[in-house]
Amino acid sequence: MADKAGGAEFSSTGRFTDVQKKIDGRWLYVVDHPSGDPPARPAAPATQGASGN
């Protein structure tokens, strides 16, 4: 992607939904919805071995 103001390239991650609808034989853009990636899950706690040490 490129920044509209300065044209600098950048990348982005996330989820994007675009909706189009065919009206009178033409596909028209209706709406989009971007959202960022969900936060990372916290690390699982370490488990002890069978001996309980």
Secondary structure, 3 states (H helix, E strand, C coil): CECCCCCCECCCCCEEEEEEEEECCEEEEEEEEEECCCCCCCCCCCCCCCCCC
